[in-house]
Amino acid sequence: MELVRPTLAMLPEYRDALKRGFSPHNINTERVRQQQLEQIEEDPEGLIAVMHDPDGKGPPIEMPDGTLKPRLPGITRWMWEDGTFIGAINLRWAKGTSALPEGVPGHIGYTVAEWHRGKGYATRALIQICKEARDIGLEYVELTTDQDNIASQRTIEKVGGRVVGTFDAGDMHHPCHETLLWRIDL
């Protein structure tokens, strides 16, 4: 499995995963899934462009409460194996610092298509994206997990992550209120 920068040529495989129920986000999953299917039909180039925005020049991000926040620099990589879409992992950061702005819970988010889970893909993807984060100049990355998401917790632990706090996420980004904050030193 390798992490690849999304391209138009790979988009049909990604679209098929979306049609099967994959969502690139673990919040508002169905809404995001439908939005991306629509964008593939209406503006595939725009969708691919926003997935590689290391300068943070894309449109604002809509928060769960409907407010808009400026887009941070960020990249999306697809987990890809033998021409098959496996999942997606995202990295975002603030320029010039490892710290994230208030209200931004983590640098990295990932999701593996349900039919590919339990095969170590998330761990391999996290290792690879941490190398990219180090190359960008980050000293550490932070991630969040719901308190009951044992699979993601184990994935983060395998890559050297440790819990550095808990917080009540409320509607900020997770449906679960009690959220664990993890850090991986790079």
Secondary structure by P-SEA (a helix, b strand, c coil): cccccccccaaaaaaaaaaacccccccaaaaaaaaaaaaaaccaaaaaaaaccccccccccccccccccccccbbbbbbcccccccbbbbbbbccccccccccccccccccccccccccaaaaaaaaaaaaaaaaacccbbbbbbcccaaaaaaaaaaaccccccccccccccccccbbbbbbbcc
